[in-house]
Amino acid sequence: MKSGIVKLIKKNPALHRAARSVYWQYRKIRANILGTGAYENYWQNRHLSAAGDWNDQGNWVMGYWGSKDHSHRNFLIEKILSYNIDSALEIGANCGPNLYLLAKADPCLRLAGIDINRPAVAAGRELFQKSGIANVDLSVGSIEDLKKIPNKSYDIVFTDAVLLYIGPDKITEAVSEALRIARKAAIFLEWHQDFGRDSGARGVFHFDHWKRDYKKLLAEFIPPASIKVIKIPEGLWPGKDWEQLGYLIEAQIPINNLGVSGENR
């Protein structure tokens, strides 16, 4: 019965458009009511789903590990290394493909990653060990766990398509913690859009993700002159949304900034 209704809707373009509109309105309302917690629960249990993110053919974690050659990663890594760093922390690292590339580029770096999915972290630790890489520390944790990390612990704190799952209820906390922990800069590869209004700073729902104006959001914590928003090169990450919304956001930490919160932890 259900499959028959679905087929009927798909055969009727107008009905299909109306059904999609209703569905995404429902998803928007759900996201606003449940907040980031719903996404955190999803990613904590992501490994239980048969669907993959990187053509993993049934092994979600190995799909991430196998995506080390995706063009966007080298673009991100080059930007991070341009800061002449000694250390870096990735928020939402999964099993650590970005950290692997950083470790290969400079085995002397002190690298760390935090992720909410326990099996991904466990697999990453094993994969790093098998690869002979000893300068990466992966741990399980959420945004709340960032508060345990002392001020200015890493030269760079970065994310790669992670903040687009953080809703308006927690985005301020996530960004402020990243800025507090970073010594030189926080770098985010995320979905950015200039909405021309203040509401865009917290986030606008876009097909189960959040796009936002990072210039306005970051300006709440650091001077606007310290913020760079760079459109990713065409073809770097194929797909309509990344082509339109994909940006590299650099938040350089002012030299006299002793902590976003004004407290030393």
QUIJONOR-V194603 format. One line per field, one symbol per residue. ss: DSSP state (h for helix, s for strand, l for the rest). phi: phi as a letter, one per 20 degrees, with the letter a starting at -180 (. if undefined). burial: I if it has 9 or more other ideal C-beta (glycine too) atoms within 8 Angstrom, else O. Layout:
ss->???
phi->???
burial->???
This chain:
ss->lhhhhhhhhhhlhhhhhhhhhhhhhhhhhhhhhhlhhhhhhhhhlhhhlllllllllllhhhhhhhhhhlhhhhhhhhhhhlllllssssslllllhhhhhhhhhllllssssssllhhhhhhhhhhhhhlllllsssssllhhhhhhlllllsssssssllhhhlllllhhhhhhhhhhhssssssssssslllllhhhhllsssllsssslhhhhhlllllhhhsssssllllllllhhhhhhssssssslllllllllllll
phi->.ffffffffffdgffffffffffffffffffffemfgfffffffdgfeeffddclelodgffffffegefgfffgffgffffeledbbcdemeleofffffffffbfefecbbcbeefffffffgfffffemdddcddberdggffffefglecfcdbccldffdeegfcffffffffffffedadccdbedbeembfffffpcfblmccdbefffffffccfgfedccdffggnfcgpgfffedfcddddfeggeeeqgfnced
burial->OOOOOOOIIOOOOOIIOOIOOOOIOOIIOIIIOOIIOIIIOOIIOIIOOOOIOIOIOOOIIIIIIOIIOOIIIOIIIOIIIOIOIOIIIIIIIIIIIIIIIIIOOOOOIOIIIIIIIOOIIOIIIOIIOOOOIOIIOIIOIOIOIIOOIOIIIIIIIIIIOIIIIIIIOIIIOIIIIIIIIIOIIIIIIIIIIOOOOOOIIIIIIIOOIIIIIIIIIIIOIIOOOIIOIOOIOOOIIOOOIIIOIIIIIIIIIOOOIOIIOOOOO
